[in-house]
Amino acid sequence: MKARRALSHILPEPRGAVFESWEAFFEALANIAQKKRVVYVIDEFTYLLESVPHISSTLQVAWDRRLKRSNIVLVLSGSHHNMMHEEFISGRRPLFGRTTADILLGELPPDELRFFLPRYSASQLVEAYGVVGGVPKYLEMWNGDVSVEQNLRTVILSPMTIFRQEPMVLIQDEISEPRTYLAILQALGGNRLSPQQISDRTGVRLPHMGKYLHTLETLRFVRKVASLASGDPLHTRLVRYEIRDAYLRFYFQFIAPNVQLLEQQRNDQLLRLIRKGFERFVAVNAFEELCRRYVEICADEGALPFEPQWVGQAFRRDVQIDVCAIDPETRNLLVGECKWHSRAMSRASYDELLLKVKKLRKLSGYHVHCALFSKTGFTRSLRDTAEENGVTLVGLSELGLTK
């Protein structure tokens, strides 16, 4: 029925267009596309795969016989990443090798949030980004006329919105037996952990951890973060894992461990728990990420004193550097410290950063450039020190969230 309505404006007799089979439908589509250019979109193709199991084989035959030589642009979109990958990329299904473009749609970039929330300040945009990221559906549901905390109360924790059930729906759509995977995601929350740390928190034995992490990484639930502390992130053993999606990080940090409070309708108690950890959560999961993105943009625009090969973070057991950019060939290193609190950044933060750099023994001999990022500005003492030592100071307004 939907296919008939979609073709109604180009079929000669729309009310008489009845397709007895999918073969007949694709044949009609090919006939039309012989005469004119047609762009035809099947949204949520993965649902069609579930309801019509033979659709892949039927479409393969139709494509090979007629459609690929017609004037059609056929777009198949789907929100189930694993199923789309299996269908078109894995090499095991009928439609493998027949795509001309495979497009993975990501989130909106952070500087697009202002179009959804034009009344928000830069700090409010960072906080909203920390909770829902750049997912358009989530941003449409966010109320830009009230505070971030009010949105947590009336949107995120509301039983009337998608947010309570969304994580479970997303995971169960992709993983049939999610118990162990859920334990790993809850262990991660808003943290970046090594496989050993995840094993300690979940009880999953370390030799088995790689299999679960690989699956979660393939499904884009988590990502692996390699440290730049060795100068070679491609071959380092210093790796940690983090949840990729902003809302899943927020959910598994605050909501999943306290779901009984929601069930008991004790939302005020849950909000108090969120409030206690929210500043640090935003600092690690939003502000630091935005600062690294700022360095990447500067690198692309040639605005850094060198052209880095990698941008990320540097960490070992005894040191964590929030922002790091490195070029081993020229032996240049940029290190950055990020502060997300209501006080102006002081000279002590610069001194701490220099002490951290000294612990990166494998990067000794590199020419070090320093950058400091602050939500609330910089003290006069730090400004003077920065000017004397060529340190770059970056405030919230320079991250490009508001224009």
Sequence and secondary structure as in RCSB ss.txt:
>XXXX:A:sequence
MKARRALSHILPEPRGAVFESWEAFFEALANIAQKKRVVYVIDEFTYLLESVPHISSTLQVAWDRRLKRSNIVLV
LSGSHHNMMHEEFISGRRPLFGRTTADILLGELPPDELRFFLPRYSASQLVEAYGVVGGVPKYLEMWNGDVSVEQ
NLRTVILSPMTIFRQEPMVLIQDEISEPRTYLAILQALGGNRLSPQQISDRTGVRLPHMGKYLHTLETLRFVRKV
ASLASGDPLHTRLVRYEIRDAYLRFYFQFIAPNVQLLEQQRNDQLLRLIRKGFERFVAVNAFEELCRRYVEICAD
EGALPFEPQWVGQAFRRDVQIDVCAIDPETRNLLVGECKWHSRAMSRASYDELLLKVKKLRKLSGYHVHCALFSK
TGFTRSLRDTAEENGVTLVGLSELGLTK
>XXXX:A:secstr
 HHHHHTTTTSSSGGG   SSHHHHHHHHHHHHHHS EEEEETTHHHHHHH TTHHHHHHHHHHHTGGGTTEEEE
E  S HHHHHHHHTSS STTTT  S         GGGHHHH TT  HHHHHHHHHHHTT HHHHHHS TTS HHH
HIIIIIS TTSSTTTHHHHHHHHH SS HHHHHHHHHHTT  B HHHHHHHH   HHHHHHHHHHHHHTTSEEEE
E STTS TTS S EEEEESSHHHHHIIIIIGGGHHHHHTT HHHHHHHHHHHHHHHHIIIIIHHHHHHHHHHHHH
TT SSS  SEEEEEEETTEEEEEEEEETTTTEEEEEEEE SSS B HHHHHHHHHHHHT GGGTTSEEEEEEEES
S B HHHHHHHHHHT EEEEGGGGSS  
